[in-house]
Amino acid sequence: MLDYYQIAGYGGVFFYLGSYGLLQLGVLKGNSYTYAALNMLAAGLVLVSLFRNWNLFSAIIQISWITLSIMGIARVWVLTNMLRFSDEEKTLLASHFPALRAIEAKKLMDAGAWYDGDVGDALTEQGAPVDALSYLASGGVDIDVGGQIIAQVGPGQFIGEMACMSSGPASASVRLNQPTRYFSAPSEALRRLVRRNPDIAPHLDLAFSGNIRSKLMATNTVLERTMKAREAVPARD
Ligand SMILES: Nc1ncnc2c1ncn2[C@@H]1O[C@@H]2COP(=O)(O)O[C@H]2[C@H]1O
């Protein structure tokens, strides 16, 4: 028959191995509350079990483990609750990165800055590498391909989302067509951010693919309208 100390010991082993296993399987993140809490629970249970068979060195490890877990939980809590976002940042994050954790959202916002641009300012040059990702908070831009303005883009949209992560050439030249407030993050800073925080990559991919999709649908609509208008014009002999 197991006594309470032995049950606590088995429980500790279960939570130690379970949390480490879930970490290795990618289910838990090393800097999450859950991982730290499970480690704290495991260490606490093993510590209780030691009162049956005392071992000083194991006790030191368990007490240190509990202390480090509390410090980890406190660090994440403080970082998360002390972070402040401006209204513009909140709008950007809510519309394009709703599932991004506050700590990572802050890092993303810190990778760039907000600008007030004037008519004619260039964001990208067709064929040249995209130096920065931009997000339009207000105002608008002309999308120029081969000297023709093929589209106009307004608030809430990205510019440079197609090539900024791959350092590929810009698919269009983009210039402000009115005074515009925009967020701009250098492509290199974004690539560094993703290298150091791989968890951010899927959020960027999702945001960019959603934006590209809506632009493609708008372009298709314009193309369809243009083709229909061309068909409607009677051919001259
Ligand atoms: N048809 C289009 N409609 C809206 N935006 C476009 C269109 N073509 C290009 N762009 C934007 O112009 C940007 C130029 O740099 P990127 O190719 O990285 O990303 C491109 C898009 O953000």
The ligand as a MOL file (V3000), in Angstrom:
LIG
                    3D

  0  0  0     0  0            999 V3000
M  V30 BEGIN CTAB
M  V30 COUNTS 22 25 0 0 0
M  V30 BEGIN ATOM
M  V30 1 N -2.2080 44.5140 -57.6860 0
M  V30 2 C -1.8190 45.0140 -56.4950 0
M  V30 3 N -2.7340 45.4600 -55.6090 0
M  V30 4 C -2.3810 45.9590 -54.4040 0
M  V30 5 N -1.0930 46.0170 -53.9840 0
M  V30 6 C -0.1360 45.5680 -54.8100 0
M  V30 7 C -0.4430 45.0460 -56.0980 0
M  V30 8 N 0.7180 44.6720 -56.6800 0
M  V30 9 C 1.7010 44.9610 -55.8150 0
M  V30 10 N 1.1920 45.5020 -54.6820 0
M  V30 11 C 1.9270 45.9640 -53.4700 0
M  V30 12 O 3.1290 46.5740 -53.9040 0
M  V30 13 C 4.1760 45.9560 -53.1910 0
M  V30 14 C 5.5210 45.9880 -53.8330 0
M  V30 15 O 6.4220 45.2150 -53.0350 0
M  V30 16 P 6.0410 43.6870 -52.7640 0
M  V30 17 O 6.0920 42.9710 -54.0640 0
M  V30 18 O 6.8490 43.1490 -51.6640 0
M  V30 19 O 4.5510 43.7730 -52.2540 0
M  V30 20 C 3.6930 44.5100 -53.0790 0
M  V30 21 C 2.3050 44.7610 -52.5830 0
M  V30 22 O 2.3140 45.1840 -51.2540 0
M  V30 END ATOM
M  V30 BEGIN BOND
M  V30 1 1 1 2
M  V30 2 1 2 3
M  V30 3 2 2 7
M  V30 4 2 3 4
M  V30 5 1 4 5
M  V30 6 2 5 6
M  V30 7 1 6 7
M  V30 8 1 6 10
M  V30 9 1 7 8
M  V30 10 2 8 9
M  V30 11 1 9 10
M  V30 12 1 10 11
M  V30 13 1 11 12
M  V30 14 1 11 21
M  V30 15 1 12 13
M  V30 16 1 13 14
M  V30 17 1 13 20
M  V30 18 1 14 15
M  V30 19 1 15 16
M  V30 20 2 16 17
M  V30 21 1 16 18
M  V30 22 1 16 19
M  V30 23 1 19 20
M  V30 24 1 20 21
M  V30 25 1 21 22
M  V30 END BOND
M  V30 END CTAB
M  END
